[in-house]
Amino acid sequence: MFGTFTVIAIFVACMGLFGLVSYTIVQRTREIGIRKVLGASVNSILQLLYKDFALLVLAAFVVAAPIAWYAVHQWLNGYAFRIGISPLFFLLPFIVVLIIAFATVSWLSIKAALMNPVNSLKTE
């Protein structure tokens, strides 16, 4: 049951991130077109877009990790036999979330980076 709801929660979060990425790319279409006209490579445009969303995921981790550590620490203190909380319990999910975020961002970012800059600039 928990696994099913976890998958649903991850799917909803990915859909929200997908919507945020599509909105950002629509807002920055002209900037991407200008960068391509001035000689930017696809990799540099992808790095520009990835960096923005990596910072969002990092900020979420910085806020959530101490709160989660405190909550788990308080919960484990209620047991007679305690285990320590390893930083690996927080870093591994962070890496997985970062990979999921990059996979979500990749499709629209690559599509935006490969499009013809003329199409975005001729509406000016």
KOLGU-4560 file (N, C-alpha, C; in nm, 3 decimals, padded with zeros to 5 digits):
<recs>
<n_xx: 00.082 n_yy: -00.118 n_zz: 00.000 ca_xx: 00.000 ca_yy: 00.000 ca_zz: 00.000 c_xx: 00.088 c_yy: 00.126 c_zz: 00.000 mol: A seq: 1 type: MET>
<n_xx: 00.190 n_yy: 00.127 n_zz: 00.088 ca_xx: 00.277 ca_yy: 00.243 ca_zz: 00.094 c_xx: 00.355 c_yy: 00.260 c_zz: -00.037 mol: A seq: 2 type: PHE>
<n_xx: 00.395 n_yy: 00.148 n_zz: -00.096 ca_xx: 00.467 ca_yy: 00.154 ca_zz: -00.223 c_xx: 00.383 c_yy: 00.214 c_zz: -00.334 mol: A seq: 3 type: GLY>
<n_xx: 00.256 n_yy: 00.177 n_zz: -00.338 ca_xx: 00.166 ca_yy: 00.230 ca_zz: -00.440 c_xx: 00.149 c_yy: 00.381 c_zz: -00.425 mol: A seq: 4 type: THR>
<n_xx: 00.126 n_yy: 00.425 n_zz: -00.302 ca_xx: 00.110 ca_yy: 00.568 ca_zz: -00.281 c_xx: 00.240 c_yy: 00.645 c_zz: -00.302 mol: A seq: 5 type: PHE>
<n_xx: 00.353 n_yy: 00.580 n_zz: -00.276 ca_xx: 00.481 ca_yy: 00.644 ca_zz: -00.303 c_xx: 00.500 c_yy: 00.665 c_zz: -00.453 mol: A seq: 6 type: THR>
<n_xx: 00.467 n_yy: 00.565 n_zz: -00.531 ca_xx: 00.479 ca_yy: 00.578 ca_zz: -00.677 c_xx: 00.383 c_yy: 00.686 c_zz: -00.727 mol: A seq: 7 type: VAL>
<n_xx: 00.263 n_yy: 00.692 n_zz: -00.674 ca_xx: 00.167 ca_yy: 00.795 ca_zz: -00.714 c_xx: 00.219 c_yy: 00.934 c_zz: -00.677 mol: A seq: 8 type: ILE>
<n_xx: 00.277 n_yy: 00.948 n_zz: -00.558 ca_xx: 00.330 ca_yy: 01.078 ca_zz: -00.515 c_xx: 00.447 c_yy: 01.120 c_zz: -00.602 mol: A seq: 9 type: ALA>
<n_xx: 00.534 n_yy: 01.026 n_zz: -00.638 ca_xx: 00.647 ca_yy: 01.058 ca_zz: -00.725 c_xx: 00.596 c_yy: 01.098 c_zz: -00.864 mol: A seq: 10 type: ILE>
<n_xx: 00.494 n_yy: 01.028 n_zz: -00.913 ca_xx: 00.438 ca_yy: 01.062 ca_zz: -01.044 c_xx: 00.377 c_yy: 01.202 c_zz: -01.043 mol: A seq: 11 type: PHE>
<n_xx: 00.303 n_yy: 01.236 n_zz: -00.938 ca_xx: 00.243 ca_yy: 01.369 ca_zz: -00.929 c_xx: 00.351 c_yy: 01.477 c_zz: -00.920 mol: A seq: 12 type: VAL>
<n_xx: 00.457 n_yy: 01.448 n_zz: -00.844 ca_xx: 00.568 ca_yy: 01.545 ca_zz: -00.834 c_xx: 00.637 c_yy: 01.562 c_zz: -00.969 mol: A seq: 13 type: ALA>
<n_xx: 00.655 n_yy: 01.454 n_zz: -01.042 ca_xx: 00.716 ca_yy: 01.464 ca_zz: -01.176 c_xx: 00.628 c_yy: 01.542 c_zz: -01.272 mol: A seq: 14 type: CYS>
<n_xx: 00.497 n_yy: 01.524 n_zz: -01.261 ca_xx: 00.406 ca_yy: 01.600 ca_zz: -01.347 c_xx: 00.412 c_yy: 01.750 c_zz: -01.313 mol: A seq: 15 type: MET>
<n_xx: 00.423 n_yy: 01.782 n_zz: -01.186 ca_xx: 00.438 ca_yy: 01.922 ca_zz: -01.146 c_xx: 00.568 c_yy: 01.980 c_zz: -01.197 mol: A seq: 16 type: GLY>
<n_xx: 00.676 n_yy: 01.903 n_zz: -01.187 ca_xx: 00.805 ca_yy: 01.948 ca_zz: -01.239 c_xx: 00.800 c_yy: 01.962 c_zz: -01.390 mol: A seq: 17 type: LEU>
<n_xx: 00.732 n_yy: 01.870 n_zz: -01.456 ca_xx: 00.716 ca_yy: 01.877 ca_zz: -01.601 c_xx: 00.642 c_yy: 02.005 c_zz: -01.641 mol: A seq: 18 type: PHE>
<n_xx: 00.538 n_yy: 02.039 n_zz: -01.567 ca_xx: 00.464 ca_yy: 02.163 ca_zz: -01.594 c_xx: 00.551 c_yy: 02.286 c_zz: -01.572 mol: A seq: 19 type: GLY>
<n_xx: 00.631 n_yy: 02.284 n_zz: -01.465 ca_xx: 00.721 ca_yy: 02.396 ca_zz: -01.436 c_xx: 00.826 c_yy: 02.410 c_zz: -01.546 mol: A seq: 20 type: LEU>
<n_xx: 00.878 n_yy: 02.298 n_zz: -01.594 ca_xx: 00.978 ca_yy: 02.301 ca_zz: -01.702 c_xx: 00.916 c_yy: 02.355 c_zz: -01.830 mol: A seq: 21 type: VAL>
<n_xx: 00.796 n_yy: 02.308 n_zz: -01.863 ca_xx: 00.733 ca_yy: 02.356 ca_zz: -01.987 c_xx: 00.703 c_yy: 02.505 c_zz: -01.979 mol: A seq: 22 type: SER>
<n_xx: 00.659 n_yy: 02.552 n_zz: -01.864 ca_xx: 00.635 ca_yy: 02.696 ca_zz: -01.847 c_xx: 00.765 c_yy: 02.775 c_zz: -01.859 mol: A seq: 23 type: TYR>
<n_xx: 00.871 n_yy: 02.727 n_zz: -01.798 ca_xx: 01.000 ca_yy: 02.796 ca_zz: -01.804 c_xx: 01.053 c_yy: 02.800 c_zz: -01.946 mol: A seq: 24 type: THR>
<n_xx: 01.040 n_yy: 02.691 n_zz: -02.018 ca_xx: 01.091 ca_yy: 02.688 ca_zz: -02.155 c_xx: 01.010 c_yy: 02.779 c_zz: -02.245 mol: A seq: 25 type: ILE>
<n_xx: 00.879 n_yy: 02.786 n_zz: -02.226 ca_xx: 00.797 ca_yy: 02.879 ca_zz: -02.305 c_xx: 00.839 c_yy: 03.023 c_zz: -02.275 mol: A seq: 26 type: VAL>
<n_xx: 00.866 n_yy: 03.052 n_zz: -02.150 ca_xx: 00.908 ca_yy: 03.188 ca_zz: -02.112 c_xx: 01.046 c_yy: 03.222 c_zz: -02.167 mol: A seq: 27 type: GLN>
<n_xx: 01.132 n_yy: 03.121 n_zz: -02.181 ca_xx: 01.270 ca_yy: 03.147 ca_zz: -02.222 c_xx: 01.297 c_yy: 03.106 c_zz: -02.366 mol: A seq: 28 type: ARG>
<n_xx: 01.195 n_yy: 03.086 n_zz: -02.446 ca_xx: 01.213 ca_yy: 03.043 ca_zz: -02.585 c_xx: 01.293 c_yy: 03.145 c_zz: -02.664 mol: A seq: 29 type: THR>
<n_xx: 01.263 n_yy: 03.271 n_zz: -02.646 ca_xx: 01.335 ca_yy: 03.377 ca_zz: -02.717 c_xx: 01.482 c_yy: 03.380 c_zz: -02.674 mol: A seq: 30 type: ARG>
<n_xx: 01.507 n_yy: 03.365 n_zz: -02.544 ca_xx: 01.646 ca_yy: 03.363 ca_zz: -02.496 c_xx: 01.723 c_yy: 03.245 c_zz: -02.554 mol: A seq: 31 type: GLU>
<n_xx: 01.660 n_yy: 03.129 n_zz: -02.559 ca_xx: 01.726 ca_yy: 03.012 ca_zz: -02.615 c_xx: 01.754 c_yy: 03.034 c_zz: -02.763 mol: A seq: 32 type: ILE>
<n_xx: 01.659 n_yy: 03.092 n_zz: -02.836 ca_xx: 01.682 ca_yy: 03.122 ca_zz: -02.977 c_xx: 01.795 c_yy: 03.219 c_zz: -02.999 mol: A seq: 33 type: GLY>
<n_xx: 01.803 n_yy: 03.324 n_zz: -02.918 ca_xx: 01.912 ca_yy: 03.422 ca_zz: -02.931 c_xx: 02.046 c_yy: 03.356 c_zz: -02.899 mol: A seq: 34 type: ILE>
<n_xx: 02.049 n_yy: 03.274 n_zz: -02.797 ca_xx: 02.174 ca_yy: 03.205 ca_zz: -02.763 c_xx: 02.219 c_yy: 03.114 c_zz: -02.876 mol: A seq: 35 type: ARG>
<n_xx: 02.124 n_yy: 03.045 n_zz: -02.940 ca_xx: 02.161 ca_yy: 02.958 ca_zz: -03.052 c_xx: 02.212 c_yy: 03.037 c_zz: -03.171 mol: A seq: 36 type: LYS>
<n_xx: 02.148 n_yy: 03.152 n_zz: -03.198 ca_xx: 02.194 ca_yy: 03.236 ca_zz: -03.310 c_xx: 02.335 c_yy: 03.287 c_zz: -03.284 mol: A seq: 37 type: VAL>
<n_xx: 02.364 n_yy: 03.318 n_zz: -03.159 ca_xx: 02.497 ca_yy: 03.369 ca_zz: -03.124 c_xx: 02.601 c_yy: 03.259 c_zz: -03.109 mol: A seq: 38 type: LEU>
<n_xx: 02.563 n_yy: 03.133 n_zz: -03.133 ca_xx: 02.661 ca_yy: 03.026 ca_zz: -03.138 c_xx: 02.665 c_yy: 02.933 c_zz: -03.018 mol: A seq: 39 type: GLY>
<n_xx: 02.566 n_yy: 02.936 n_zz: -02.934 ca_xx: 02.565 ca_yy: 02.846 ca_zz: -02.819 c_xx: 02.538 c_yy: 02.703 c_zz: -02.866 mol: A seq: 40 type: ALA>
<n_xx: 02.605 n_yy: 02.610 n_zz: -02.804 ca_xx: 02.584 ca_yy: 02.470 ca_zz: -02.839 c_xx: 02.463 c_yy: 02.416 c_zz: -02.763 mol: A seq: 41 type: SER>
<n_xx: 02.418 n_yy: 02.300 n_zz: -02.806 ca_xx: 02.305 ca_yy: 02.236 ca_zz: -02.740 c_xx: 02.342 c_yy: 02.203 c_zz: -02.595 mol: A seq: 42 type: VAL>
<n_xx: 02.467 n_yy: 02.159 n_zz: -02.575 ca_xx: 02.511 ca_yy: 02.125 ca_zz: -02.439 c_xx: 02.508 c_yy: 02.246 c_zz: -02.346 mol: A seq: 43 type: ASN>
<n_xx: 02.548 n_yy: 02.361 n_zz: -02.395 ca_xx: 02.548 ca_yy: 02.480 ca_zz: -02.309 c_xx: 02.405 c_yy: 02.523 c_zz: -02.274 mol: A seq: 44 type: SER>
<n_xx: 02.313 n_yy: 02.508 n_zz: -02.369 ca_xx: 02.174 ca_yy: 02.541 ca_zz: -02.340 c_xx: 02.115 c_yy: 02.442 c_zz: -02.240 mol: A seq: 45 type: ILE>
<n_xx: 02.148 n_yy: 02.313 n_zz: -02.256 ca_xx: 02.100 ca_yy: 02.213 ca_zz: -02.161 c_xx: 02.157 c_yy: 02.238 c_zz: -02.022 mol: A seq: 46 type: LEU>
<n_xx: 02.284 n_yy: 02.275 n_zz: -02.014 ca_xx: 02.344 ca_yy: 02.305 ca_zz: -01.884 c_xx: 02.275 c_yy: 02.424 c_zz: -01.819 mol: A seq: 47 type: GLN>
<n_xx: 02.240 n_yy: 02.523 n_zz: -01.898 ca_xx: 02.169 ca_yy: 02.640 ca_zz: -01.846 c_xx: 02.035 c_yy: 02.600 c_zz: -01.784 mol: A seq: 48 type: LEU>
<n_xx: 01.961 n_yy: 02.515 n_zz: -01.854 ca_xx: 01.830 ca_yy: 02.473 ca_zz: -01.803 c_xx: 01.843 c_yy: 02.375 c_zz: -01.687 mol: A seq: 49 type: LEU>
<n_xx: 01.938 n_yy: 02.282 n_zz: -01.695 ca_xx: 01.958 ca_yy: 02.185 ca_zz: -01.587 c_xx: 02.001 c_yy: 02.252 c_zz: -01.458 mol: A seq: 50 type: TYR>
<n_xx: 02.085 n_yy: 02.356 n_zz: -01.472 ca_xx: 02.136 ca_yy: 02.423 ca_zz: -01.353 c_xx: 02.023 c_yy: 02.484 c_zz: -01.271 mol: A seq: 51 type: LYS>
<n_xx: 01.926 n_yy: 02.543 n_zz: -01.338 ca_xx: 01.813 ca_yy: 02.604 ca_zz: -01.267 c_xx: 01.736 c_yy: 02.502 c_zz: -01.184 mol: A seq: 52 type: ASP>
<n_xx: 01.709 n_yy: 02.388 n_zz: -01.244 ca_xx: 01.629 ca_yy: 02.289 ca_zz: -01.174 c_xx: 01.711 c_yy: 02.210 c_zz: -01.073 mol: A seq: 53 type: PHE>
<n_xx: 01.840 n_yy: 02.196 n_zz: -01.096 ca_xx: 01.927 ca_yy: 02.132 ca_zz: -00.996 c_xx: 01.933 c_yy: 02.218 c_zz: -00.870 mol: A seq: 54 type: ALA>
<n_xx: 01.933 n_yy: 02.350 n_zz: -00.888 ca_xx: 01.933 ca_yy: 02.438 ca_zz: -00.772 c_xx: 01.802 c_yy: 02.428 c_zz: -00.693 mol: A seq: 55 type: LEU>
<n_xx: 01.690 n_yy: 02.410 n_zz: -00.763 ca_xx: 01.562 ca_yy: 02.391 ca_zz: -00.695 c_xx: 01.561 c_yy: 02.262 c_zz: -00.614 mol: A seq: 56 type: LEU>
<n_xx: 01.613 n_yy: 02.154 n_zz: -00.672 ca_xx: 01.619 ca_yy: 02.026 ca_zz: -00.601 c_xx: 01.714 c_yy: 02.035 c_zz: -00.483 mol: A seq: 57 type: VAL>
<n_xx: 01.826 n_yy: 02.104 n_zz: -00.501 ca_xx: 01.922 ca_yy: 02.122 ca_zz: -00.392 c_xx: 01.861 c_yy: 02.204 c_zz: -00.278 mol: A seq: 58 type: LEU>
<n_xx: 01.788 n_yy: 02.309 n_zz: -00.312 ca_xx: 01.723 ca_yy: 02.391 ca_zz: -00.209 c_xx: 01.619 c_yy: 02.308 c_zz: -00.133 mol: A seq: 59 type: ALA>
<n_xx: 01.544 n_yy: 02.224 n_zz: -00.205 ca_xx: 01.446 ca_yy: 02.138 ca_zz: -00.138 c_xx: 01.515 c_yy: 02.040 c_zz: -00.045 mol: A seq: 60 type: ALA>
<n_xx: 01.630 n_yy: 01.987 n_zz: -00.088 ca_xx: 01.705 ca_yy: 01.894 ca_zz: -00.003 c_xx: 01.759 c_yy: 01.963 c_zz: 00.121 mol: A seq: 61 type: PHE>
<n_xx: 01.810 n_yy: 02.083 n_zz: 00.105 ca_xx: 01.866 ca_yy: 02.157 ca_zz: 00.219 c_xx: 01.757 c_yy: 02.188 c_zz: 00.322 mol: A seq: 62 type: VAL>
<n_xx: 01.637 n_yy: 02.214 n_zz: 00.277 ca_xx: 01.527 ca_yy: 02.241 ca_zz: 00.369 c_xx: 01.475 c_yy: 02.111 c_zz: 00.431 mol: A seq: 63 type: VAL>
<n_xx: 01.459 n_yy: 02.007 n_zz: 00.350 ca_xx: 01.394 ca_yy: 01.884 ca_zz: 00.397 c_xx: 01.484 c_yy: 01.794 c_zz: 00.479 mol: A seq: 64 type: ALA>
<n_xx: 01.614 n_yy: 01.789 n_zz: 00.450 ca_xx: 01.703 ca_yy: 01.694 ca_zz: 00.518 c_xx: 01.711 c_yy: 01.718 c_zz: 00.669 mol: A seq: 65 type: ALA>
<n_xx: 01.732 n_yy: 01.840 n_zz: 00.717 ca_xx: 01.737 ca_yy: 01.857 ca_zz: 00.862 c_xx: 01.602 c_yy: 01.827 c_zz: 00.931 mol: A seq: 66 type: PRO>
<n_xx: 01.493 n_yy: 01.862 n_zz: 00.866 ca_xx: 01.362 ca_yy: 01.833 ca_zz: 00.923 c_xx: 01.339 c_yy: 01.681 c_zz: 00.930 mol: A seq: 67 type: ILE>
<n_xx: 01.376 n_yy: 01.612 n_zz: 00.822 ca_xx: 01.361 ca_yy: 01.466 ca_zz: 00.821 c_xx: 01.453 c_yy: 01.401 c_zz: 00.924 mol: A seq: 68 type: ALA>
<n_xx: 01.576 n_yy: 01.450 n_zz: 00.934 ca_xx: 01.669 ca_yy: 01.393 ca_zz: 01.033 c_xx: 01.613 c_yy: 01.410 c_zz: 01.174 mol: A seq: 69 type: TRP>
<n_xx: 01.564 n_yy: 01.528 n_zz: 01.205 ca_xx: 01.509 ca_yy: 01.553 ca_zz: 01.338 c_xx: 01.387 c_yy: 01.464 c_zz: 01.366 mol: A seq: 70 type: TYR>
<n_xx: 01.299 n_yy: 01.452 n_zz: 01.269 ca_xx: 01.178 ca_yy: 01.370 ca_zz: 01.288 c_xx: 01.215 c_yy: 01.223 c_zz: 01.307 mol: A seq: 71 type: ALA>
<n_xx: 01.304 n_yy: 01.172 n_zz: 01.226 ca_xx: 01.345 ca_yy: 01.032 ca_zz: 01.238 c_xx: 01.421 c_yy: 01.010 c_zz: 01.368 mol: A seq: 72 type: VAL>
<n_xx: 01.504 n_yy: 01.104 n_zz: 01.406 ca_xx: 01.579 ca_yy: 01.094 ca_zz: 01.532 c_xx: 01.483 c_yy: 01.089 c_zz: 01.652 mol: A seq: 73 type: HIS>
<n_xx: 01.383 n_yy: 01.174 n_zz: 01.653 ca_xx: 01.286 ca_yy: 01.174 ca_zz: 01.762 c_xx: 01.203 c_yy: 01.045 c_zz: 01.763 mol: A seq: 74 type: GLN>
<n_xx: 01.171 n_yy: 00.996 n_zz: 01.647 ca_xx: 01.093 ca_yy: 00.873 ca_zz: 01.637 c_xx: 01.173 c_yy: 00.753 c_zz: 01.687 mol: A seq: 75 type: TRP>
<n_xx: 01.302 n_yy: 00.747 n_zz: 01.649 ca_xx: 01.386 ca_yy: 00.634 ca_zz: 01.691 c_xx: 01.421 c_yy: 00.639 c_zz: 01.839 mol: A seq: 76 type: LEU>
<n_xx: 01.416 n_yy: 00.756 n_zz: 01.901 ca_xx: 01.445 ca_yy: 00.765 ca_zz: 02.044 c_xx: 01.338 c_yy: 00.697 c_zz: 02.129 mol: A seq: 77 type: ASN>
<n_xx: 01.224 n_yy: 00.669 n_zz: 02.073 ca_xx: 01.118 ca_yy: 00.602 ca_zz: 02.147 c_xx: 01.139 c_yy: 00.452 c_zz: 02.161 mol: A seq: 78 type: GLY>
<n_xx: 01.237 n_yy: 00.396 n_zz: 02.095 ca_xx: 01.262 ca_yy: 00.252 ca_zz: 02.100 c_xx: 01.375 c_yy: 00.220 c_zz: 02.197 mol: A seq: 79 type: TYR>
<n_xx: 01.369 n_yy: 00.102 n_zz: 02.254 ca_xx: 01.473 ca_yy: 00.060 ca_zz: 02.348 c_xx: 01.604 c_yy: 00.031 c_zz: 02.275 mol: A seq: 80 type: ALA>
<n_xx: 01.595 n_yy: -00.033 n_zz: 02.161 ca_xx: 01.714 ca_yy: -00.063 ca_zz: 02.082 c_xx: 01.718 c_yy: 00.035 c_zz: 01.966 mol: A seq: 81 type: PHE>
<n_xx: 01.815 n_yy: 00.122 n_zz: 01.966 ca_xx: 01.823 ca_yy: 00.229 ca_zz: 01.866 c_xx: 01.930 c_yy: 00.198 c_zz: 01.762 mol: A seq: 82 type: ARG>
<n_xx: 01.910 n_yy: 00.252 n_zz: 01.645 ca_xx: 02.013 ca_yy: 00.248 ca_zz: 01.541 c_xx: 02.052 c_yy: 00.391 c_zz: 01.509 mol: A seq: 83 type: ILE>
<n_xx: 02.172 n_yy: 00.406 n_zz: 01.458 ca_xx: 02.217 ca_yy: 00.539 ca_zz: 01.418 c_xx: 02.162 c_yy: 00.575 c_zz: 01.280 mol: A seq: 84 type: GLY>
<n_xx: 02.153 n_yy: 00.703 n_zz: 01.256 ca_xx: 02.106 ca_yy: 00.752 ca_zz: 01.127 c_xx: 02.228 c_yy: 00.791 c_zz: 01.046 mol: A seq: 85 type: ILE>
<n_xx: 02.250 n_yy: 00.718 n_zz: 00.939 ca_xx: 02.364 ca_yy: 00.743 ca_zz: 00.853 c_xx: 02.331 c_yy: 00.853 c_zz: 00.752 mol: A seq: 86 type: SER>
<n_xx: 02.429 n_yy: 00.935 n_zz: 00.716 ca_xx: 02.405 ca_yy: 01.035 ca_zz: 00.611 c_xx: 02.369 c_yy: 00.971 c_zz: 00.476 mol: A seq: 87 type: PRO>
<n_xx: 02.406 n_yy: 00.844 n_zz: 00.462 ca_xx: 02.374 ca_yy: 00.774 ca_zz: 00.338 c_xx: 02.223 c_yy: 00.761 c_zz: 00.320 mol: A seq: 88 type: LEU>
<n_xx: 02.148 n_yy: 00.756 n_zz: 00.431 ca_xx: 02.002 ca_yy: 00.750 ca_zz: 00.423 c_xx: 01.941 c_yy: 00.876 c_zz: 00.362 mol: A seq: 89 type: PHE>
<n_xx: 02.017 n_yy: 00.983 n_zz: 00.360 ca_xx: 01.968 ca_yy: 01.108 ca_zz: 00.302 c_xx: 02.030 c_yy: 01.136 c_zz: 00.165 mol: A seq: 90 type: PHE>
<n_xx: 02.156 n_yy: 01.099 n_zz: 00.147 ca_xx: 02.224 ca_yy: 01.127 ca_zz: 00.022 c_xx: 02.175 c_yy: 01.038 c_zz: -00.092 mol: A seq: 91 type: LEU>
<n_xx: 02.149 n_yy: 00.912 n_zz: -00.064 ca_xx: 02.102 ca_yy: 00.822 ca_zz: -00.169 c_xx: 01.966 c_yy: 00.865 c_zz: -00.225 mol: A seq: 92 type: LEU>
<n_xx: 01.866 n_yy: 00.897 n_zz: -00.141 ca_xx: 01.741 ca_yy: 00.948 ca_zz: -00.199 c_xx: 01.758 c_yy: 01.081 c_zz: -00.272 mol: A seq: 93 type: PRO>
<n_xx: 01.852 n_yy: 01.166 n_zz: -00.224 ca_xx: 01.878 ca_yy: 01.292 ca_zz: -00.294 c_xx: 01.929 c_yy: 01.265 c_zz: -00.435 mol: A seq: 94 type: PHE>
<n_xx: 02.019 n_yy: 01.171 n_zz: -00.449 ca_xx: 02.072 ca_yy: 01.136 ca_zz: -00.582 c_xx: 01.962 c_yy: 01.078 c_zz: -00.670 mol: A seq: 95 type: ILE>
<n_xx: 01.878 n_yy: 00.993 n_zz: -00.614 ca_xx: 01.767 ca_yy: 00.935 ca_zz: -00.691 c_xx: 01.670 c_yy: 01.045 c_zz: -00.736 mol: A seq: 96 type: VAL>
<n_xx: 01.638 n_yy: 01.137 n_zz: -00.647 ca_xx: 01.548 ca_yy: 01.248 ca_zz: -00.682 c_xx: 01.611 c_yy: 01.336 c_zz: -00.788 mol: A seq: 97 type: VAL>
<n_xx: 01.741 n_yy: 01.359 n_zz: -00.780 ca_xx: 01.811 ca_yy: 01.439 ca_zz: -00.881 c_xx: 01.806 c_yy: 01.371 c_zz: -01.017 mol: A seq: 98 type: LEU>
<n_xx: 01.824 n_yy: 01.241 n_zz: -01.020 ca_xx: 01.816 ca_yy: 01.166 ca_zz: -01.146 c_xx: 01.675 c_yy: 01.172 c_zz: -01.203 mol: A seq: 99 type: ILE>
<n_xx: 01.574 n_yy: 01.155 n_zz: -01.118 ca_xx: 01.435 ca_yy: 01.163 ca_zz: -01.164 c_xx: 01.404 c_yy: 01.303 c_zz: -01.217 mol: A seq: 100 type: ILE>
<n_xx: 01.454 n_yy: 01.406 n_zz: -01.148 ca_xx: 01.431 ca_yy: 01.543 ca_zz: -01.193 c_xx: 01.498 c_yy: 01.568 c_zz: -01.327 mol: A seq: 101 type: ALA>
<n_xx: 01.622 n_yy: 01.520 n_zz: -01.345 ca_xx: 01.690 ca_yy: 01.540 ca_zz: -01.473 c_xx: 01.620 c_yy: 01.463 c_zz: -01.584 mol: A seq: 102 type: PHE>
<n_xx: 01.569 n_yy: 01.345 n_zz: -01.554 ca_xx: 01.496 ca_yy: 01.269 ca_zz: -01.655 c_xx: 01.368 c_yy: 01.342 c_zz: -01.694 mol: A seq: 103 type: ALA>
<n_xx: 01.303 n_yy: 01.404 n_zz: -01.598 ca_xx: 01.181 ca_yy: 01.479 ca_zz: -01.626 c_xx: 01.211 c_yy: 01.604 c_zz: -01.708 mol: A seq: 104 type: THR>
<n_xx: 01.319 n_yy: 01.672 n_zz: -01.675 ca_xx: 01.356 ca_yy: 01.797 ca_zz: -01.741 c_xx: 01.413 c_yy: 01.771 c_zz: -01.881 mol: A seq: 105 type: VAL>
<n_xx: 01.472 n_yy: 01.655 n_zz: -01.900 ca_xx: 01.547 ca_yy: 01.628 ca_zz: -02.024 c_xx: 01.463 c_yy: 01.638 c_zz: -02.150 mol: A seq: 106 type: SER>
<n_xx: 01.346 n_yy: 01.578 n_zz: -02.149 ca_xx: 01.270 ca_yy: 01.570 ca_zz: -02.273 c_xx: 01.239 c_yy: 01.708 c_zz: -02.330 mol: A seq: 107 type: TRP>
<n_xx: 01.182 n_yy: 01.797 n_zz: -02.250 ca_xx: 01.147 ca_yy: 01.930 ca_zz: -02.300 c_xx: 01.271 c_yy: 02.017 c_zz: -02.323 mol: A seq: 108 type: LEU>
<n_xx: 01.373 n_yy: 01.998 n_zz: -02.242 ca_xx: 01.494 ca_yy: 02.078 ca_zz: -02.259 c_xx: 01.566 c_yy: 02.044 c_zz: -02.389 mol: A seq: 109 type: SER>
<n_xx: 01.575 n_yy: 01.917 n_zz: -02.419 ca_xx: 01.640 ca_yy: 01.876 ca_zz: -02.544 c_xx: 01.557 c_yy: 01.923 c_zz: -02.663 mol: A seq: 110 type: ILE>
<n_xx: 01.425 n_yy: 01.913 n_zz: -02.651 ca_xx: 01.336 ca_yy: 01.961 ca_zz: -02.758 c_xx: 01.356 c_yy: 02.111 c_zz: -02.781 mol: A seq: 111 type: LYS>
<n_xx: 01.367 n_yy: 02.188 n_zz: -02.674 ca_xx: 01.386 ca_yy: 02.333 ca_zz: -02.686 c_xx: 01.524 c_yy: 02.366 c_zz: -02.739 mol: A seq: 112 type: ALA>
<n_xx: 01.625 n_yy: 02.290 n_zz: -02.699 ca_xx: 01.761 ca_yy: 02.319 ca_zz: -02.743 c_xx: 01.783 c_yy: 02.282 c_zz: -02.889 mol: A seq: 113 type: ALA>
<n_xx: 01.706 n_yy: 02.187 n_zz: -02.941 ca_xx: 01.724 ca_yy: 02.144 ca_zz: -03.079 c_xx: 01.634 c_yy: 02.217 c_zz: -03.179 mol: A seq: 114 type: LEU>
<n_xx: 01.539 n_yy: 02.296 n_zz: -03.131 ca_xx: 01.447 ca_yy: 02.361 ca_zz: -03.224 c_xx: 01.518 c_yy: 02.473 c_zz: -03.302 mol: A seq: 115 type: MET>
<n_xx: 01.460 n_yy: 02.506 n_zz: -03.414 ca_xx: 01.515 ca_yy: 02.608 ca_zz: -03.503 c_xx: 01.497 c_yy: 02.745 c_zz: -03.437 mol: A seq: 116 type: ASN>
<n_xx: 01.607 n_yy: 02.823 n_zz: -03.419 ca_xx: 01.593 ca_yy: 02.953 ca_zz: -03.355 c_xx: 01.511 c_yy: 03.052 c_zz: -03.435 mol: A seq: 117 type: PRO>
<n_xx: 01.497 n_yy: 03.031 n_zz: -03.564 ca_xx: 01.419 ca_yy: 03.121 ca_zz: -03.648 c_xx: 01.273 c_yy: 03.121 c_zz: -03.605 mol: A seq: 118 type: VAL>
<n_xx: 01.222 n_yy: 03.004 n_zz: -03.568 ca_xx: 01.081 ca_yy: 02.994 ca_zz: -03.528 c_xx: 01.051 c_yy: 03.077 c_zz: -03.404 mol: A seq: 119 type: ASN>
<n_xx: 01.146 n_yy: 03.084 n_zz: -03.311 ca_xx: 01.120 ca_yy: 03.161 ca_zz: -03.189 c_xx: 01.147 c_yy: 03.310 c_zz: -03.209 mol: A seq: 120 type: SER>
<n_xx: 01.231 n_yy: 03.346 n_zz: -03.304 ca_xx: 01.267 ca_yy: 03.486 ca_zz: -03.322 c_xx: 01.182 c_yy: 03.560 c_zz: -03.426 mol: A seq: 121 type: LEU>
<n_xx: 01.111 n_yy: 03.484 n_zz: -03.513 ca_xx: 01.034 ca_yy: 03.553 ca_zz: -03.617 c_xx: 00.904 c_yy: 03.613 c_zz: -03.565 mol: A seq: 122 type: LYS>
<n_xx: 00.864 n_yy: 03.578 n_zz: -03.444 ca_xx: 00.743 ca_yy: 03.636 ca_zz: -03.387 c_xx: 00.768 c_yy: 03.775 c_zz: -03.330 mol: A seq: 123 type: THR>
<n_xx: 00.891 n_yy: 03.819 n_zz: -03.329 ca_xx: 00.931 ca_yy: 03.949 ca_zz: -03.274 c_xx: 00.874 c_yy: 04.062 c_zz: -03.357 mol: A seq: 124 type: GLU>
</recs>
